[in-house]
Amino acid sequence: MIAKEILKNLITKKISVKEITDKYLENIKTKNSILNAFITVFDEDFINKQVERAQEMINKGNLTPVVGLPVAIKDNINLKGYPTTCASKILSNYISPYNATVVEKLIYNGAIIVGKTNLDEFAMGSSNENSYYGVVKNPLNLEWVSGGSSGGSAVAVSADMVPLALGSDTGGSIRLPAAFTGIYGLKPTYGMVSRFGLVAYASSLDQIGPMAKDPQDLALIMQVIAGYDPKDSTSYKDINVDFVNEDFEPNFELQSLKGLKIGIPFKIINDQGVDKTIKDATNKLINSLAKECEIIEIEFPYLSYSIPCYYIIASSEASSNLARYDGIRYGLRIEEFNNEPIEDTRTLMKITRGQGFGLEVKRRIMIGTFCLSSGYYDAYYKKAQQVRTLIKKDFEKIFNQVDLIIMPTSPTLPFKIGEKINDPIKMYLSDIYTVSVNLSGLPSLNIPIKYNDFYIGVQLIGNYFKDKFLLNIANLINTYIN
C-alpha cells in the first residue's frame, strides 16, 4: 500500500496508527535479518510515544500530510538521543545531542520515525558495500547490490518495511539505489531542503531527499520537509512549498504531457557503455512520449568531465569535513596500540583515524588532501570548480530550449555484490549520469520503468525549484505507461 492510501485510511479511521506501525515493524523484523537495511530500529517506548501523539492528532482533526505514516531515515541524519553512526566504526558509539531540521519537521507533523537505515560509510559509495555494518542486499535479487549510498533507505521502501524514507544525495546516492530497487527517489534542488543535522560529506553537493513507491507519496513528504531553515546558510528563503493542497492531494497543475518539450541526449543513451536493456527501455519510453511531446536532441559537451570534476570536489570537501573525527572530540578513541598506551596526541589521532575509517573513506580523504595541498590546489580543485561552472552553463543552455531532460539514471543494471568492490574506477563510473546534477544543484527524480523482469531507472532532470513539476511529470508518465 502506498503512503497516500495509508494516510486516507488513517484519516477516515479505517485503521489505527498502531495497527499500521505494527504491520511495518513486523515486516522489518521479518526481512531485515536478510536484507540488512536498518542499522537501528528504535525502541518500543520511543515508537509508542510517537504513535500515541499521531493518533491523538488524528482524533482531534489536527491533520498533516505525514501524520501516522512510518518513516525511515538514513543513518547520517541526526535524531536526538540515538546513534548516528554514518555506518562507520569511528562513530559507532556516537549518540546525537540534537535533531536534524528534517527530523524536527517529521516529528512535529506526526510521522512515525521507526529507525535509521544502513548506508555506504559517510555516504561514500555507489553500492552500499562500504558499510561497517555489512552489505545491504537488493530485495529484487539477493545477489545484487542495492545501490548507494542510500541503499538502506531504498531497500526499506522497496521491501515494504516503510512506505517513506529519507536519504541523502551527493552524487546520485538517492537516485542510484532507487533505480536499482525499482522505486522513486527525488534529489531536490540544492537549498530546497535543510541540511542542518545531516552529517556532511561534501557540503556544496549534499542534499536530503525522499524515497517512495509513488510520486504522489513524495509530494506528501516534500510538503513537510521542504522550506527555508535559518540554521542552514545554503537554504533558500523564497521557496514556495505547495506540493499538496489542504486535502493532501498532490498540487499537480499539468493534466497531460501534450506539448511538453523534452530534451534527450541520444548520444549518451546509445553509448557503448550503456547496457542494452537500459537503452531499449529508455528508447521505448521516449517513443511512447513522442506521441504527445516534442522530443529535442540535446548535447552535454562537458559531461565526460563530470566524474573527475565531481570526485575532486567531493573528496576535497570530505577531506576538510572529516578532519573533525580525530579521536579527541567525540566518537572512537584508540588509547592503546600493541598493548602499549598511546602517549602523544598526534599518534592517537593517526591510530584512531587509521582504524576507525574504512578503505573507501580513507581513499577519498587522501585524494582530497592531495588536491587541496600546496602546489596542487590550482591544478586540481580550482580547475574542477571552473569545469563545474561550465557544466552548469551546459544545463542553462539546455533549459532555454526544453522543459525537462530525460536520461538513464545508471549506465548498468544492478551488479553482483563484490563485482566492482576492488575496482574503484568502475565503481565511480556508476555515477556518470547523476553527478552533473549535484554539481549544478538541479532537482532530479528517478522513476522506475518495468521492462521484462527488471526495473530500469530513468531520471527526470528539471530546472531550479521545478521539484513539484518533476513529480507531476512522473505521475503522468506513471499513468501513461501503466
Buried (B, 14 or more C-beta within 10 A) or exposed (E): EBBBEBBEBBBEEEBBBBEBBBBBBEBBEEBBEEBBBBBBBBEEEBBBEBBEBBBEBBEEEEBBBBBBBBBBBBBBBBBBEBBBBBBBBBBBEBEBEEBBBBBBBBBEBBBBBBBBBBBBBBBBBBBBBBBBBEBBBBBBBEEBBBBBBBBBBBBBBBBBBBBBBBBBBBBBBBBBBBBBBBBBBBBBBBBBBBBBBBBBBBBBBBBBBBBBBBBBBBBBBBBBBBBBBEEBEBBBEEBEBEBBEEEBEBBBEBEEBEEBEBBBBBEBBEEEEBBEBBBEBBBBBBEBBEEBBBBBEBBBEBBEBBBBBBBBBBBBBBBBBBEEBBBEEBBBBBEEBEEEEBEEEEEBBBBBBEEBBBEBBBBBBEBBBBBBEEEEEEEBBEBBBEBBEEBBEBBEEBBEEBBBBBBBBBBBBBBEBEBBBEEBEBBBBBBBBBBBBBBBBBBBBBBBBEBEEBBBBBBBBBBBBBBBBBBBBBBBBBEBEE
